[in-house]
């Protein structure tokens, strides 16, 4: 009896650790053409049911971009992402000059800036005598912003400098005489919260065992397929509604499953005796455990995901175990996995499929390729196939003709080589390899033999029909090896 196990790693980060990382003090955001990364990340899978507070003690730096002469008046404007609002009212004191030291002579909010607005306009007066240069920076400070309910979107802010009040005014200004602008840059970025990944592993079914066992450790435990991993991203983002770091239970409710599916209609039926799939927290052994798989069909198996952070290493590793009975032939197949969120999951309930395979299961065997052979009546050609193993070997063939020529195979194009025997397959005739051609009387053939490659050999023999003493023999080649 041979046991299979497909490793399922459910990883999550300790809640206390990620809370500190995700709620680090907000960094000052400097507006620029190439925006810096936002220090605030929001879990885009978890839309708030009501308006949500984003940020704490924020500071946004902008460069004036166009000089303001002493006593001259200009209009400085900041815009949030449409739909967002200021968390607290903005006043003139919220716009502060940083460098060089000369501050505006006056700074006054003339439009917007209330908790019902998504923008603010300041009227500023240039510093007496010296004025303010284009390179001077200023900082807008504010407590936070309010993001609307619904889908989580990146929350941005932009700056513009206007010559006139007409240019700067309105919820959506025309900006026709804009003197400078920077951004928009993200105050808070909507990001993915988790990773669901699969590593493909190739598995080979052994022809020597009649394709009923695998070549690697056929009678002991073996990982079949690669790891299926569900985990939070390295720095988990915040849940917008609570402003605390996301956890896997926020994303995936009870009833979440992983479904492994074979593209062979009877793939899992061939991999194990009916009902002998179970889940284990340790390495699979030859002892059959409780059949904890929640569902099983001929080509799929379903098992639960436990998305609860662990108390110590915070890694929850599970194995999908199964029994190969050593009697049923295991067909070639591809195994894929999908994550099916349970009802009420924050990440939604649409299955999440991964394009690459968990496992690619192939059968080994022998491939022999002939040189060109003739079916011209002037020569007699035939193939000798020798089986030195103790198992019969079935074979199929692929015949290759020249472009434009149609080749019709004979009944000898498929067959079997008895254990410890040789068979002769004529190159032509209804019972041979090639029954007829529509053009030139020549072709090449590839034998696909169900057997160990070291236990089968082949030759092409050609005899002159007019002189039997004129005989040639050529070994069939093994593609890629000779």
N, C-alpha and C positions, 0 to 999 in steps of 0.2 A: 504494500500500500504506500502510495506516495502523497505527501501532503504539500499543498500549495499555500502560500500566504502572500497576499497583496498588502503592502504596507500602507497604512493611512495615518499620516501625521497631522494631528490637530494641534496647532501651536497658537498660543496667545500670550500676551505680555501682562505682567502683574499690574493690577489696576493702580496701586499706589505709585508704582514707578512711572507709568505713562501719564498719570495725572500731573505730576510735576513737570514732565517734559512738554506736554501739550499746553500748559498754562504758564509757561515762562513769561517774564515781563515783556510786554510788547516793545519791539525795537522801533526806533524812529524810521519812518519811511521817507526816503528822499526821492522826489519825483524826477524822472529823467526820460530820455528817449528810450534807453534800454532799462526797463524797470527792474529793480532788485526783487528777490524772492520775498514773498510775504512771510512774516513771522507767525501769522495766524492761519491755521488750516481747519477747514470745516468738512465734516463727513457728508459728502453729497448724497449718500444713500438714505439719509435720515432727515426728511423735510420737516420743519417745525409746523405744528398745527396752528400756532399763533405767532404773531410778530416776535422776533427774537433779538436779544441784545448781543452785539458783536463788538469785541474790543474792550480795552480798559486803559484810561490815561494815554490816549493816542497822541502822536506828534507827527506832523507831515511837513517836510521841508521843501520849499520851492525856490527857484532862482528868479529874481525879478525879471530878467531877460530883456528889459528895455529901460533905460535911465529915466528917472523922474527929477526934473530940475527943482531947485528950492522954491517952495510956495506953489508948485504946479500940482494939480489934482488929477489922479488917475483912479481906475476902478479895478480892484483885485477880486477875482471870482474863483470859488472852489465848487465843484460838482461831484455828487455821489452817484453811484449806480442808480438809474431810474427805479423808483419804488422804495428806495431806502430813505431814512429820515435821520436827522441829528438826534442823538440820545438826550442831550440837554441843549438849551438855547445858546447860540453863539453870540458873543459881544465883541466890541472892539479890542478888549483886553486879550482875546484868544489869538490875535495875530501879533507876533513878536518878531522884531528884527534881531538877527544873530550876528552877521558879519558882513561888512565891517560894522563897527559899533553904532554908527549913526542910525538912529531910529527915524521912522516917519514922524513928521511934525504932528500929525494926527491920524487916527485910524477909527473909522466909524462904520458900523453895519448899516447899510442903506436899503437892503432888500434881502429877503430870505433869512436863513439862520434860525428859524423857530423849529420846534419839534414836529412841525407839520411840513417842513420843507426838505428838499433833497439838494439844496444849494445854498450858498451865502455870497453876498456881494459886499465888499468893503470899499468905501471911498477913503483913499489915502492922500496925504499931502506931503510933498517932498520936504526933506529936512532943510531948514532955513540956510541960505547961503550955499552950502556944499551940495545939497540935493542928494540923491541916491543913485548909485551906479547900476548898470545892468547886471553886474556880477553879484550884487548884494543878495543874500539869502534871507528868507523869512520863514517862520515856523507857525503853522496853525495847530493849536492844541485844542483837544476836545475830549470829553469823557468816553464816548462810544457812539456807535450808530445803531439804528434799529432796522433789521432786515425783515422784509415782509414774509408772511406765512407762505407755505408752499415750497416749491422746488428750491433746493439750495444752490445759489449761484455765487460766483466770485463777486465780491464787493470791492469796488474800485473808487478812486478819487482822482480828479484832474484839476489843473490850475490854468487860468488864463488871465491876461492883463489887457485891459480895454482903455481906449482913449476917452470914450464918452459913456454916460449913463445909459443912453439908448442902446449902445452896443452890448452892454453888460447885463441889461435887465431881462426879466422873464424867466419862467421855469426852464424853457429851452431857448436860449438867446440865439440871435442870428450870427453873432460874432463876425460881422462883416469887416470891422476895423480892429480886429484882435492884434495886439502888439506882440504878445508872446504867449506860449502855451506849453505845458508839460503834462505828461500822462496821457490817458489814465493808467494808473498803477494800482495793483491789488492791495487793499488793506487786509483782506481775508480771502483766501483761495479755497474754492470747493475742490476736494480731492477724493480719490478712491480710498476707502478705509481698510480694505483687506486684499489678500492675494489668494487665488486658488490656482495651484500649479500642478502639473503632472510631468514626470520624467519617464520617457519611453525606454523600455528595455526589451531587447529581442530574446525570444525563447525558441529553442529548436526541439521538435519532436523527432525521436530517434527511429530511423528506418529499421535498425537491427532489432528493435523491440516491437516491430510491426506497427509503428506509429502509435503505440499505446502508453509510452512513457517518454519523459524528456531526457535529453542527453546529459544534462547537468544534474548530478545527485538524484537519480531516478527514484530512489527508495527512501529519501530523507527529506527534511524540510527544505524549502526553497522559496525565496521571494519570486513570485511570478509577476512581472511587471515592475514599474518604477513607483516611487513614492507619490502619493496623492496628498497634497499639502494645502491646508486651509489655515491662514494666519493673518493677524493684523499687519499693516504696513509698519516699517521700523519705528516711525514716530506717529503713533495713532492721532488722528485729528480730533477736533472737538465735536460733540453733539450740539448743534446750533440751539436746540431748545433748552439745554441745561448748562451749556458752557463747560462741560467736563469731558474728559477723554472717552472716546468710544471703546466699547468692549465687544467681544464676539457675541455675547448674549443680546446686546443691543441690536445686532445685525441679523442674527439667526435664531428663530424661536424654536421651541420644542417641536419635534416632528421633522426637523431638517434631515435629509438623507443624502447619501452618495449612491448613485446608480452606476454600476459597471456593466456595459453592454457589449456583446460580441456581434460582429457583422456577419457571423455564420448563424443561420437560423437555429442550429442545434448546438451552438458553441459551448454553452455551459452544461448542456446535457452530456456532452462528450468529456468535459473536464472533470466531472465528479458524479458520483452516485446521487440520485435524486434526494434532496433534502440535506445533504451532507456539506452544507456551508455554515460556518459559524464565525463569530467575531471573538477575538482574543486580545487581551492587553499585553500578552507576552509572545515569544516566538512560538510558532505553530509546532506541534509535535505530532507523532503518529497516533496519539490518543484523540479520538473524536470528541470535541467539546459540545456544549449546548448549541443547538442550531439557532443562533440569535439573529440570523439574517431575517429582516422583516418581510421580505418578499423574494420570490425566485421564479423565473420562467426558464424556458429552454435556452434563451440567449441573453439573460440578464440576471443580476443579483443586486438586491438593495439592502443597505445597512445604515444604521443611524449614525448621526454625528452628534457628539457631545461638545457643545461650544461653551463650556464653562471654564474660566481661567483656573488653573491649578494653584495650590497654595505654595509650592516650592519652586521646582524648575519650570513650572507652568507649561509643561509639554504633555499632551495627552496623545499617546501613540497607540494605535489599534491595528490589528491585522485581520484581513479577510482570509479565512482558512478554508480549504476544501480538500477532498480526497479524489485522487485519480485511481480508478479501480483496476488499471492494468489489463482490462478486457476490451474496453471501448476504444476505437480508433479516434485520435484527437485530430480534427481537421485544421488546416491553416486558417487563421483568423486574426482579426485585429480587435483588441479590447480598448474601449474608450470609457471615460467617466464623465458624469455630469453631477453638479451639485443642485439639489432640489430644496430650496428654502421651505420651511414649514409655514403653515398658516399664521399670519400676523408678523412675519419676519420684517424687520426694518429694511432689509436689503431687497424687499419685494418677494414675489413668489414665482417669478419666471425662472425655469431651470437654467443653470449656467453651465454651458458645455465647453469643453476644451478640445481644440482641433487635433492635437497630437495624441498618440496612443498611450495607454497605460502599458500595454504589451503588444508586441508583434510576434505572433506564434507562426512559425514556419516548419515545414517538414524537410528534413534533409533527404538525400537520395543521390542517384547518379545521373549525370547528363553526358551522353556520348554524341559526338557530331561527326558525320561522314564527309569525305571530300565529294566532289561532283561524281556522280555515277551515271552510266548510260543504260538506257533500255532499248537500244538499237538491236535488232535481231542478229546483227553480226557478232555480238558479244553476249555472254551470259554473265550477269552480275548477281551476287547474293551476299547477304550479311550473315555472319556467325556471331551469336551472342552467347557468352558463357557465364554461368552463375556458380560461383564457388562457395556460396553460403549454404546454410541449412534451411533457408526459407525461400519459398517461391517468390519470384519478383514479377509483378505486373509492369507493363510498359505502355506508353503512348508515344506518338510521334508528331512532329511538325515537319511538313515537307515544303521545301523552298524551290520554286521554279523561277525562271527568268521573267522579267517584266513583259506582260502581254501573253505569256504562256499559261494555260490552265492545266493544273495537274489534278487528276482524280485518284485518290488513294484506294488501294485494294484492302482486302480484309486483313492482310498481314501488317497493316499500319498500327494495329493494336494487338496485344497478346500477352503472353506470360512466359517467363523462363523458369522451368522447374528447378528446385533446389539441387545443386550438384550436377547439373546437366548443361548441355549446349543446345541451342536451337538454330535452325537455318531459316532465314526469311528471304525468299526470292525478291529481286529488285523489281520484277515486272510480273504482270498477270493479275487476274481477278483475285487470286489468293495471295498475291505478293504485296510488295510495298506500294508500287505505283501501277494502277490499273491502266491508265491512259494519259496522254498529254495532247493538248490542242496544237502544239508547235514542236519545238526541238525536243528530242527524246533523251533529255538529261535533267537531273535534279540533284538536290542535296537534302539530307534528312537529319533531324536532331531527335535522338531517343531520350525520353524522360522516364527513368526507371525507378520504381519504388523499391529501393534497396540501398545497402551501404555501398558507397562509391568504390571502396577497395575490394569489393567482392564481385564485381562484374566487369567484363572486358568485351570488346567487340572488334571485328575485322570486316573489311569490305574485300571480297574476292571477285576478280574478273577473269573470265576464261574466253579465249578466242573460239567462237563456234566452229570455225573451220579447222582448228588445230588445238586439241585439248591440252597439249603440252605447253602451250603459250598461256601461262597463268601469272597474274599479279595479285599481290595481297597488300592491303594498307590498314594500319591500325586506326580505329575510330579515336578521335582526339577528345580530351576532356577540356572544354572551354575554360580559358584562364590559367591552365596548368601546362599546356604544351602546344 
